[in-house]
Amino acid sequence: IGADREIWSGWRQVLAGHFRTIALDMPGHGHSFRPGADLDWNIHDLADMIHAVAADAGAERIILIGESMGGTTCLVAAAGHPNVAAIATCSTAHIGGTLGHVQGWRKLMAEQGLEAWSRDMIEKRFAPWQTSDEQRDWFDRAQLASDGDTILQLADVLVGLDFTEQLLDINCPVLLMHPDSSPFIPLEIPVQLKSGLRDAELMVIPGARHGIALSHAHQCAGAVADFIRRREIS
């Protein structure tokens, strides 16, 4: 939420040598459509969009990589789908009710605007020493270019979500990459997530806030490449 598909640029430089890559914009973000306040979906609708894009691209066997809500959507998209060969997630939860601060987004946007929300999110995503001014400026521009109504609707999709019982429907290996200092998802959540999956590894990044998909892009992409090699995923 808040980023566009360019967040994966550093990843694609690393992973393009292993397989074809396709990056998606969430609804209301980047070049995607803007449903705004009319969005009335659940997490399964978002997962269906992933499979629709893969089918349109002729991708019959896929590895799903997602950040935060995108990672949650990848987990849902993999459940019961044998065409998913593996999953890698950053800063991802399977229980939406644990996502602190989301309830305050609506109030902050209403009282101070999208600009204030973006500034607040930047501080929660990144420690100052872990990103360059250029990276923070890019993220701020991406958030300000997103649709505020859609952001709030997507947040509503997450609140109250509990995918625990469906985790055993995921039959592919999963790599969970998580910061130890996310203000949104405490470390015990990916620990619980790992224990609920059939085959998962957890990589913890010390001293990092929520936005490791950007602040630790090459480290995380390298971990995914290694995961694919070690697991002999085709």
C-alpha contacts under 8 A as a table, 3 or more apart, distances in Angstrom:
res1	aa1	res2	aa2	distance
1	I	26	M	7.47
1	I	68	S	7.70
1	I	69	M	6.74
1	I	70	G	7.87
1	I	151	I	6.48
1	I	154	L	7.68
2	G	29	H	6.94
2	G	139	F	7.94
2	G	142	A	6.49
2	G	143	Q	4.47
2	G	144	L	7.93
2	G	146	S	6.18
2	G	151	I	7.15
3	A	6	E	7.79
3	A	7	I	6.61
3	A	29	H	6.95
3	A	30	G	7.69
3	A	139	F	6.58
3	A	142	A	5.47
3	A	143	Q	5.92
3	A	146	S	7.78
4	D	7	I	6.16
4	D	24	L	7.85
4	D	25	D	5.42
4	D	26	M	7.20
4	D	29	H	5.72
4	D	30	G	4.92
4	D	142	A	6.29
5	R	8	W	5.96
5	R	9	S	7.77
5	R	23	A	5.63
5	R	24	L	5.54
5	R	25	D	5.14
5	R	30	G	6.98
6	E	9	S	5.25
7	I	10	G	7.46
7	I	213	A	7.24
7	I	214	L	6.23
8	W	11	W	5.07
8	W	12	R	6.12
8	W	23	A	7.10
8	W	213	A	7.66
8	W	214	L	7.75
8	W	217	A	7.85
9	S	12	R	5.27
9	S	13	Q	6.62
10	G	13	Q	5.36
10	G	14	V	6.87
10	G	217	A	6.06
10	G	218	H	6.38
10	G	221	A	8.00
11	W	14	V	5.29
11	W	15	L	6.12
11	W	217	A	6.04
11	W	218	H	6.26
11	W	220	C	7.94
11	W	221	A	5.19
12	R	15	L	4.99
12	R	16	A	5.36
12	R	21	T	6.82
13	Q	16	A	5.81
13	Q	17	G	7.91
14	V	17	G	6.82
14	V	218	H	7.22
14	V	221	A	6.29
14	V	222	G	6.78
14	V	225	A	7.73
15	L	18	H	5.40
15	L	19	F	6.63
15	L	21	T	7.59
15	L	221	A	6.87
15	L	222	G	7.97
15	L	225	A	6.51
16	A	19	F	5.49
16	A	20	R	5.98
16	A	21	T	6.36
18	H	225	A	7.52
25	D	29	H	5.79
25	D	30	G	5.74
25	D	31	H	6.60
25	D	32	S	5.64
26	M	29	H	5.42
26	M	30	G	7.58
26	M	32	S	6.45
27	P	32	S	5.30
27	P	33	F	5.59
27	P	34	R	6.05
27	P	35	P	6.98
27	P	150	T	7.26
28	G	32	S	5.97
28	G	33	F	5.68
28	G	34	R	4.29
28	G	35	P	6.43
28	G	36	G	6.88
28	G	146	S	5.82
28	G	147	D	5.10
28	G	150	T	5.48
28	G	151	I	7.15
29	H	32	S	5.66
29	H	33	F	7.49
29	H	34	R	7.45
29	H	142	A	7.97
29	H	145	A	7.23
29	H	146	S	4.72
29	H	147	D	6.57
30	G	142	A	7.41
30	G	145	A	7.23
30	G	146	S	6.70
34	R	147	D	6.76
34	R	150	T	7.02
35	P	38	D	5.60
35	P	39	L	5.34
35	P	150	T	6.35
36	G	39	L	6.02
36	G	147	D	6.62
36	G	148	G	7.44
36	G	149	D	4.70
36	G	150	T	4.34
36	G	153	Q	7.54
37	A	149	D	5.15
37	A	150	T	6.05
37	A	153	Q	6.56
39	L	150	T	6.87
39	L	153	Q	6.32
40	D	153	Q	7.58
41	W	44	H	7.92
41	W	45	D	5.98
41	W	46	L	7.63
41	W	157	V	7.01
42	N	45	D	5.54
42	N	46	L	7.02
42	N	157	V	5.58
43	I	46	L	5.25
43	I	47	A	6.34
43	I	73	T	6.34
43	I	76	V	7.34
43	I	157	V	6.41
43	I	158	L	7.53
44	H	47	A	4.89
44	H	48	D	6.12
44	H	73	T	7.63
44	H	76	V	6.68
44	H	77	A	7.34
45	D	48	D	5.08
45	D	49	M	6.50
46	L	49	M	5.13
46	L	50	I	6.85
46	L	73	T	6.55
47	A	50	I	5.28
47	A	51	H	6.80
47	A	73	T	5.47
47	A	74	C	6.72
47	A	76	V	6.17
47	A	77	A	4.58
48	D	51	H	5.22
48	D	52	A	6.16
48	D	77	A	6.86
49	M	52	A	4.96
49	M	53	V	6.22
50	I	53	V	5.29
50	I	54	A	6.23
50	I	77	A	7.19
51	H	54	A	4.97
51	H	55	A	6.00
51	H	77	A	7.44
52	A	55	A	5.15
52	A	56	D	6.13
53	V	56	D	5.05
53	V	57	A	6.17
54	A	57	A	5.09
54	A	58	G	6.21
54	A	59	A	5.10
54	A	60	E	7.36
54	A	62	I	7.80
55	A	58	G	5.03
55	A	59	A	5.86
55	A	60	E	7.10
56	D	59	A	7.69
59	A	62	I	6.51
60	E	83	N	6.38
61	R	83	N	4.82
61	R	84	V	5.88
61	R	85	A	6.31
62	I	83	N	6.33
62	I	84	V	4.97
62	I	85	A	5.69
62	I	86	A	7.34
63	I	84	V	5.86
63	I	85	A	5.41
63	I	86	A	4.84
63	I	87	I	5.65
63	I	88	A	7.80
64	L	74	C	5.92
64	L	84	V	7.21
64	L	86	A	6.44
64	L	87	I	4.75
64	L	88	A	6.32
65	I	70	G	7.85
65	I	71	G	6.59
65	I	74	C	6.84
65	I	87	I	5.80
65	I	88	A	4.74
65	I	89	T	5.62
66	G	69	M	7.50
66	G	70	G	4.43
66	G	71	G	3.82
66	G	72	T	7.46
66	G	73	T	7.58
66	G	74	C	6.25
66	G	88	A	6.67
66	G	89	T	5.02
66	G	90	C	6.40
67	E	70	G	4.82
67	E	71	G	4.68
67	E	72	T	7.89
67	E	89	T	5.73
67	E	90	C	4.63
67	E	91	S	6.05
67	E	92	T	6.44
67	E	213	A	6.47
68	S	71	G	5.16
68	S	72	T	6.53
68	S	89	T	7.53
68	S	90	C	6.09
68	S	91	S	4.94
68	S	92	T	4.44
68	S	93	A	7.08
69	M	72	T	4.99
69	M	73	T	6.16
69	M	92	T	6.66
69	M	93	A	7.81
69	M	158	L	7.55
70	G	73	T	5.00
70	G	74	C	6.23
70	G	92	T	7.95
71	G	74	C	4.97
71	G	75	L	6.43
71	G	88	A	7.55
71	G	89	T	4.92
71	G	90	C	6.52
71	G	91	S	7.61
71	G	92	T	5.42
71	G	93	A	7.77
72	T	75	L	5.20
72	T	76	V	6.46
72	T	89	T	7.97
72	T	92	T	5.94
72	T	93	A	6.19
72	T	94	H	6.04
73	T	76	V	5.13
73	T	77	A	6.03
74	C	77	A	4.91
74	C	78	A	6.17
74	C	87	I	7.06
74	C	89	T	7.94
75	L	78	A	5.27
75	L	79	A	6.53
75	L	87	I	7.36
75	L	167	L	7.78
75	L	170	I	7.42
76	V	79	A	5.43
76	V	163	F	7.81
77	A	81	H	7.24
78	A	81	H	5.23
78	A	82	P	7.59
78	A	84	V	5.78
78	A	87	I	7.86
78	A	170	I	5.82
78	A	172	C	7.95
79	A	166	Q	6.98
79	A	167	L	7.03
79	A	168	L	7.83
79	A	169	D	4.77
79	A	170	I	4.42
79	A	171	N	7.45
80	G	169	D	5.36
80	G	170	I	6.24
80	G	171	N	7.67
81	H	84	V	6.01
81	H	170	I	7.75
82	P	85	A	7.24
82	P	171	N	7.50
82	P	172	C	7.93
84	V	87	I	7.63
84	V	172	C	6.89
85	A	172	C	5.73
85	A	173	P	7.49
85	A	233	I	6.76
85	A	234	S	7.34
86	A	172	C	5.16
86	A	173	P	5.16
86	A	174	V	5.84
86	A	233	I	7.41
87	I	172	C	7.32
87	I	173	P	6.57
87	I	174	V	4.73
87	I	175	L	6.24
88	A	174	V	5.73
88	A	175	L	4.61
88	A	176	L	5.93
88	A	177	M	7.44
88	A	224	V	6.84
89	T	92	T	6.15
89	T	174	V	7.91
89	T	175	L	6.40
89	T	176	L	5.12
89	T	177	M	5.88
90	C	176	L	6.39
90	C	177	M	4.83
90	C	178	H	5.65
90	C	212	I	6.79
90	C	213	A	6.23
91	S	176	L	7.96
91	S	177	M	6.50
91	S	178	H	4.84
91	S	179	P	6.60
91	S	182	S	7.60
91	S	185	I	7.08
91	S	210	H	6.06
91	S	211	G	7.45
91	S	212	I	7.32
92	T	176	L	7.70
92	T	178	H	7.32
92	T	185	I	7.39
92	T	190	P	7.08
93	A	96	G	6.79
93	A	185	I	6.72
93	A	189	I	6.27
93	A	190	P	6.37
93	A	193	L	7.30
94	H	161	L	7.32
94	H	162	D	6.13
94	H	163	F	5.42
94	H	164	T	6.59
94	H	189	I	7.80
94	H	193	L	6.67
95	I	98	T	6.17
95	I	99	L	7.94
95	I	160	G	7.23
95	I	161	L	5.37
95	I	162	D	4.45
95	I	163	F	6.27
95	I	164	T	7.25
95	I	189	I	7.88
96	G	99	L	5.69
96	G	158	L	4.82
96	G	159	V	4.73
96	G	160	G	5.16
96	G	161	L	4.41
96	G	162	D	6.24
97	G	100	G	7.80
97	G	158	L	7.41
97	G	159	V	5.06
97	G	160	G	4.67
97	G	161	L	6.34
97	G	162	D	7.69
98	T	184	F	7.64
98	T	185	I	6.79
99	L	102	V	6.38
99	L	159	V	7.36
99	L	184	F	5.05
99	L	185	I	5.84
100	G	103	Q	7.32
100	G	183	P	7.23
100	G	184	F	5.09
100	G	185	I	7.37
101	H	104	G	5.35
101	H	105	W	6.90
101	H	184	F	6.81
102	V	105	W	5.37
102	V	106	R	7.94
102	V	155	A	6.64
103	Q	106	R	6.59
103	Q	107	K	7.85
104	G	107	K	5.36
104	G	108	L	6.19
105	W	108	L	5.14
105	W	109	M	6.08
105	W	117	W	6.85
105	W	152	L	7.31
106	R	109	M	5.30
106	R	110	A	6.08
106	R	152	L	6.59
107	K	110	A	5.16
107	K	111	E	6.07
108	L	111	E	5.32
108	L	112	Q	5.66
108	L	113	G	6.75
108	L	114	L	8.00
108	L	116	A	7.09
108	L	117	W	6.20
109	M	112	Q	5.44
109	M	113	G	4.25
109	M	114	L	5.26
109	M	116	A	7.09
109	M	117	W	6.02
109	M	148	G	7.83
110	A	113	G	5.84
112	Q	115	E	7.44
112	Q	116	A	5.78
112	Q	117	W	7.73
113	G	116	A	5.72
113	G	117	W	6.74
114	L	117	W	5.01
114	L	118	S	6.08
114	L	144	L	6.51
114	L	148	G	6.68
115	E	118	S	5.11
115	E	119	R	6.31
115	E	144	L	6.60
116	A	119	R	5.18
116	A	120	D	6.22
117	W	120	D	5.16
117	W	121	M	6.12
118	S	121	M	5.06
118	S	122	I	6.16
118	S	140	D	6.05
118	S	143	Q	6.08
118	S	144	L	6.82
119	R	122	I	5.22
119	R	123	E	6.63
119	R	140	D	7.21
120	D	123	E	5.43
120	D	124	K	6.49
121	M	124	K	4.99
121	M	125	R	5.99
122	I	125	R	5.10
122	I	126	F	6.12
122	I	136	R	7.01
122	I	139	F	7.47
122	I	140	D	7.11
123	E	126	F	5.55
123	E	127	A	6.78
123	E	128	P	7.85
124	K	127	A	7.73
124	K	182	S	7.41
124	K	183	P	6.35
124	K	209	R	6.50
124	K	210	H	6.58
125	R	182	S	7.51
125	R	209	R	5.29
125	R	210	H	4.52
125	R	211	G	4.40
125	R	212	I	7.81
126	F	130	Q	6.51
126	F	131	T	6.83
126	F	208	A	7.14
126	F	209	R	5.34
126	F	210	H	6.77
126	F	211	G	5.93
126	F	212	I	7.97
126	F	215	S	7.13
127	A	130	Q	5.50
127	A	131	T	7.28
127	A	208	A	6.91
127	A	209	R	6.42
128	P	131	T	6.14
128	P	132	S	7.85
129	W	132	S	7.51
130	Q	208	A	7.82
130	Q	215	S	5.97
131	T	135	Q	6.05
131	T	136	R	6.64
131	T	215	S	5.61
132	S	135	Q	5.20
132	S	136	R	6.39
133	D	136	R	5.17
133	D	137	D	5.97
134	E	137	D	5.10
134	E	138	W	6.12
135	Q	138	W	5.07
135	Q	139	F	6.29
135	Q	214	L	7.96
136	R	139	F	5.13
136	R	140	D	6.16
137	D	140	D	5.06
137	D	141	R	6.20
138	W	141	R	5.17
138	W	142	A	6.17
139	F	142	A	5.02
139	F	143	Q	6.13
140	D	143	Q	5.20
140	D	144	L	6.15
141	R	144	L	5.13
141	R	145	A	6.09
142	A	145	A	5.14
142	A	146	S	6.41
143	Q	146	S	5.21
144	L	147	D	7.82
146	S	151	I	7.60
147	D	150	T	5.40
147	D	151	I	6.28
148	G	151	I	5.03
148	G	152	L	6.39
149	D	152	L	5.28
149	D	153	Q	6.28
150	T	153	Q	4.93
150	T	154	L	6.04
151	I	154	L	5.19
151	I	155	A	6.20
152	L	155	A	5.01
152	L	156	D	6.23
153	Q	156	D	4.99
153	Q	157	V	6.47
154	L	157	V	5.03
154	L	158	L	6.74
155	A	158	L	5.23
155	A	159	V	6.47
156	D	159	V	5.23
157	V	160	G	7.82
157	V	161	L	7.35
158	L	161	L	5.41
162	D	165	E	7.91
163	F	166	Q	5.51
163	F	167	L	6.53
164	T	167	L	5.52
164	T	193	L	7.75
164	T	196	G	6.95
165	E	168	L	6.93
166	Q	169	D	5.44
166	Q	170	I	7.59
167	L	170	I	5.62
167	L	196	G	6.12
167	L	197	L	5.56
167	L	198	R	7.90
168	L	171	N	7.10
168	L	196	G	6.94
168	L	197	L	5.79
168	L	198	R	6.15
170	I	197	L	7.11
170	I	198	R	7.24
171	N	198	R	6.65
171	N	199	D	7.51
172	C	199	D	6.94
173	P	198	R	7.72
173	P	199	D	4.99
173	P	200	A	5.66
174	V	199	D	6.30
174	V	200	A	4.56
174	V	201	E	6.38
175	L	200	A	5.76
175	L	201	E	4.99
175	L	202	L	6.12
175	L	203	M	7.52
175	L	224	V	7.44
175	L	227	F	7.42
176	L	190	P	7.19
176	L	194	K	7.58
176	L	200	A	7.14
176	L	201	E	6.00
176	L	202	L	4.70
176	L	203	M	6.10
177	M	202	L	5.94
177	M	203	M	4.76
177	M	204	V	5.93
177	M	205	I	7.34
177	M	220	C	7.28
178	H	187	L	7.36
178	H	190	P	7.26
178	H	202	L	7.50
178	H	203	M	6.31
178	H	204	V	4.98
178	H	205	I	6.02
178	H	210	H	7.99
178	H	212	I	7.67
179	P	182	S	5.91
179	P	187	L	7.44
179	P	204	V	5.64
179	P	205	I	4.66
179	P	206	P	6.11
179	P	207	G	7.03
179	P	208	A	4.98
179	P	209	R	5.80
179	P	210	H	6.29
179	P	212	I	6.88
180	D	186	P	7.31
180	D	187	L	5.82
180	D	204	V	6.35
180	D	205	I	6.08
180	D	206	P	5.33
180	D	207	G	6.15
180	D	208	A	6.10
180	D	209	R	7.09
181	S	186	P	7.15
181	S	187	L	7.66
181	S	206	P	7.52
181	S	207	G	6.14
181	S	208	A	5.53
181	S	209	R	4.85
181	S	210	H	7.06
182	S	185	I	5.53
182	S	186	P	6.12
182	S	187	L	7.79
182	S	208	A	7.08
182	S	209	R	4.44
182	S	210	H	4.40
183	P	186	P	6.90
183	P	209	R	7.00
183	P	210	H	6.82
184	F	210	H	7.13
185	I	189	I	6.62
185	I	210	H	7.88
186	P	189	I	5.89
186	P	190	P	7.92
187	L	190	P	5.86
187	L	191	V	6.55
188	E	191	V	4.95
188	E	192	Q	6.16
189	I	192	Q	5.10
189	I	193	L	6.11
190	P	193	L	4.62
190	P	194	K	5.94
190	P	202	L	7.53
191	V	194	K	5.21
191	V	195	S	6.41
191	V	202	L	7.52
192	Q	195	S	5.16
192	Q	196	G	6.33
193	L	196	G	5.18
193	L	197	L	6.50
194	K	197	L	5.41
194	K	199	D	7.93
194	K	200	A	5.63
194	K	201	E	6.85
194	K	202	L	6.80
195	S	198	R	7.85
195	S	200	A	7.96
197	L	200	A	6.11
205	I	208	A	6.14
208	A	211	G	7.79
208	A	212	I	6.88
209	R	212	I	6.89
211	G	214	L	5.92
211	G	215	S	6.16
212	I	215	S	4.78
212	I	216	H	4.83
212	I	217	A	6.59
212	I	220	C	7.84
213	A	216	H	5.89
213	A	217	A	5.10
213	A	220	C	7.16
214	L	217	A	4.87
216	H	219	Q	5.36
216	H	220	C	6.05
217	A	220	C	5.29
217	A	221	A	5.96
218	H	221	A	5.04
218	H	222	G	5.84
219	Q	222	G	5.17
219	Q	223	A	6.23
220	C	223	A	4.98
220	C	224	V	6.31
221	A	224	V	5.04
221	A	225	A	6.26
222	G	225	A	5.04
222	G	226	D	6.17
223	A	226	D	5.06
223	A	227	F	6.01
224	V	227	F	4.88
224	V	228	I	6.15
225	A	228	I	5.19
225	A	229	R	6.29
226	D	229	R	5.04
226	D	230	R	6.00
227	F	230	R	5.20
227	F	231	R	5.95
228	I	231	R	5.33
228	I	232	E	5.81
228	I	233	I	5.14
228	I	234	S	7.81
229	R	232	E	5.03
229	R	233	I	6.68
230	R	233	I	7.96
